[in-house]
Amino acid sequence: MVERTAPNRRIEEASLNAWPALHQMLLDGWVLRFARGFTKRANSVTPLYAGSQPIDEKVRFCENLYARERLQSVFRITAGADGADQAALDSYLDARGYRLADPSLVLGAPIASEAVSPRWSMLTLKEWLNAYAALTEMPAKFMRLHGAILNTIRTECAHAVLRDGEEVLACGLGVVERGLVGLFDIVTHPAHRRQGCGEELVRGLLAWGRERGAETAYLQVAQANATAQALYLKLGFAERYRYWYRIAS
């Protein structure tokens, strides 16, 4: 179990476990992740701990390795997540011409007792992937990679949907790890937005996590997505830390 005020580093580690790469390697406190280019999160370098090697040497090593995989070099930079050398690395990458992309917030909340909507249910991974692909119009190539990533999650996972009869109104994932539940891939059908469907879905995921011992929930949301932030603030979430990407030009 974790305390209700789980350290940000614990949340950062759990989020990496909850969205695994297909392959990864360690480099002096950095985690290099590879997933054939599907999502920046699974195809980027994430610094976690203080290292001893020079930043420039480590960056060049990463650049060469990602080039061999025919991938752009991407670094995930955090602020306030108890990481190491983040500001120095960010400045170095900026000077090297890396552009800043997708500034995002990591939000967290203690989990209270939640009522589960009768429209909330869980699917098999295959069924959920089909529902998610239909809502997001995801191409078949990325659907296969999405499934490969989700299939590697080692802890308990909820593939949840909100349905009206056979119609899927919203879907999302919950991943539990030692007192934490992470929420991912929350999406609502365009025709049913601003009708409370996202809130119903999230409340169900929070209840599911609480039943499995989670005391703290976390999620990631784009800094520019004011609508989603308003929903999560209503549900008791607050900012824990921030992150953004640096992408090679």
N, C-alpha and C positions, 0 to 999 in steps of 0.2 A: 504493500500500500504506500501511497505518497500522501504528504500533507495537502490540505486544501490549497495552500500557497506553494505549489510545486515549483522548485527552482526552474528558471528559464532554460538552463542547460538540459534538465531532464525532459522538458517539453521538446527541445530541439532534437535530442537523441531519439525520442519516441516518434517524432514526425518523420525522421529518416527511416526508421524501422517500418513505419506504417505505409510509407510509399517507397518500397525497395527498388533498387536498380537491378538489372539483370546480372551485372558484374560490378565489382568495386575493388579498389585497392587503397592501402594506407600509405601516406607520404608525410612523415614527420609532423603529425598532428592534423593533417588534411585527409579528407576522404574523397577519393576520385571515383565518380559514379558513371556507369555506362548503360544505356538502354536503347541502343540503335536510333537515337535521336528523338524518341518519344518523350516529350515534356522536358523543360529545362531542369526541373527538380531532379530528375533521374539521370541527367547527362551533364553534370556540372561538378565543380570542385567545391566542397564545403569545408572550411577550416573549423576544427572543433577544439583543439588544444594547442597550448604553446609549443612551438618547435624550436629547434636549435640551428637549423640550416638557413642560409641566406634566402630571402624572399625571391630575389631575381633568379637564382639557380632553380628553385622549386617551380616558379612560373614557367621558365623555359622548358623544364622537364614535362610539365603538364601540357604545354602547347604542342610539343613533339608527340606526346602520347595520343592526344585527341586528334591530331592531324593524321596519325596512322589509322585511326578509326574513321577518318573522313567526317569528323565532327568539328564544329566550331569550339573554340576554347571559351568556356563559360564558368564564371566564379560566382558563388552565392555568398553575399556579404551580409552579415548580421550586425545589428546595433542593439545592445542591451541583452544579448543572449548568453552572456558570460563566456564568449569566445575569446580567442587570442589573436593578436596582430591584425584585427579587422580594419582599423583605421589606416594603419600603415600599408596594408595590402590594397585597400581601396584607393589610396593616393597613388600607389605605385602603378596600379592598373589604369587609372585615369591618365596618368602621365604617359603611359604606353599606348594610349589611344583606344582603350576599351570603353564602349559606350554603356551608360547606365540604362537599365531596363526594368520594367515591372516592379516598381516600389510597392511593397506589400506590408500588411500588419499581421502579426500573430496575436490572436485574441484568446483569452482564457476565462473560465467561469467555474465557480463551485456548482456542483450538480444538486439541485433541490428535487423533491418528489415531483414527478411529472405524470400527467394523465396521457394515456396513449389513445390516439384517435382510432376508431374502428376502421378507418380507411387506410391505416398504416399496416404494412406487412413486409415480410422478407421473401426474397427470391433466391434461387440458386445463382451462382456466379454467371453461368451462361445466360440465364433468363434476364438477369440484371444488366449484363452487357448489352443485350439486344435492346432493352428499354432505354438505357443511357444513350446508345448510338442513335436511336430513333429521335430522342429529344434534342440531341446536339448535332444531328446530321453528320456523325463521325464517319469518315471513309473506312472501308473494310480493312485497309492496311493498318491504320492506327488502332482500329478495334482489336486486331489480333495482338498488337503490342501492349495495348491497355490490359487485355486479358492476361498476357504473360506476366506483367508486373503484378497485378492483383493476385495471381495464382501463387506468387512467391511470398505473400504475407504469411508470417509464421504464427502470429497470435490470432485470437478470435476476431472475426470480421462480420459485420451485418451488412448485407446487400439489400438495402431498404427502398421501398417505394410507397407512394401515396396513390391510391387508386379510387376511381369512381366506376364501379363495375369492372369492365375490362380495360378501361382507359387509364393509362399512367399519367398522373398529374405532375408528379415530382419524384425525384430519386436522389439517393445519396448513400455514402458509406460511413460506417462507424468502425473504428479499430481500437480494441482495448489492449492496454499494456500496463500492468502493475499500478492500478489506481488511476490511470489516465484513459480517457477516450478521445480519440482524434476524429474529427468530422471532415470528410473529403467529398469532392465531386457532387456538391449540392447543386441541383439544377431543377428548375420548374418549367413545365411546358409553356411556351410563349403565350398561348391563349388563356392560360390560367394564372398569370402573374398578377400580383397585387390583390390576391384573393385569400391570403393566409395559408396557402398550400405549403410554402417553404417553412413557415412556423410550425405547422402540424408535423411535417416530416422531421424537423430538427428536434422537436419535443419528444417524438418517438425514439429517436436515436439516443437522446440523453437518458430517457427512461431505460432503454436497453443497456446502455453503459452502466448505469447505476445498479441495475440488477446483477451486474457482473463485477461489482466492487469498485467501480470508478467513482472517484470523488471530485475530480477536476476534468473539465472538458476543454479542448483547444481546437482552434481552426485557423486557417490562413485566408485572408481576403485582400483583394487588390486595394491599394490606397485610394484609387479613384472611384471605387464602387460604393458610392454613398448609400445606395438603396440597400445593399446587403449589410453594410455596417449598421444601418438603422435597425434592421431586423435583429441582428445579434446583440446590439446594445439593449433592445427591448427584452431579450432573453437573459440578460444579466452578464453578458460578456464585456470585458474591458481589455484595453491594449496591454500586452505583456512585453513585446519587443517588435522590432522592425527588421525587414530584410529587403534586399534588392539584388539584381544580377548585374554583373559586368561581362559584356560580350565582346569578343575580339572583332575588330572592324574588318 
